[in-house]
Amino acid sequence: MSVPDLFMLGALVLGGAAALLVVTARNVVHAALYLVVALVAVAAAFLWMGAEFLAWAQVLVYVGAVVVLILFGLMLTRAPIGPMAQHNENRKFAVAVSVGLFALLMTLIVTTVGDATLDVTPVRVADLGEVLYVQWAFPFMVLGFLLTVALIGALVLARREEGEGPLPDEGPDDARDERERAPASSDVTSAPGSGDAGQQIGAP
């Protein structure tokens, strides 16, 4: 085997192992980090095939944006990220479907492409940038707007914690009255005690 074949085989093994760890990890943060490794392996395959633009776009967009957004969403929403017990009876069925789909796709790719060669025409990065930021400028703006709205929604959900402030239907005056009534209720509760002990508890 030549050096390119060994490099592609290494990227395949590394990316495949990381992809398996993504779906089997019980910790969500660990799964996101394994996803980073899998995406970097795909970027390495693109880079070795001569598609430098796709390789760096993979790193910048997926590793530098999507995974970071997933981690920020987990931290901002304070979702449970630790190991959790999985009581799912469909795991074997899901594994069988995944393996069958992978085998089907690989069979279709091998039988369709086989040993065929493709005539690749070099394209400058400037031409790709002109297509992306001129013809596809509006979809990029819409996508950025949606990501911003999603981040703001995560902030709103993270701040809506129980016990951190008054309820939405309560105003500042209602919350203040509630705090003022709390010590009075404790005094009333302790006052009816018999003897001096009850008076000492209720006294300031």
PyMOL commands that set and color helices and strands:
alter all, ss='L'
color gray80, all
select helices_A, chain A and resi 3-24+28-48+52-77+91-112+125-135+137-159+172-190+195-202
alter helices_A, ss='H'
color red, helices_A
deselect
rebuild
show_as cartoon
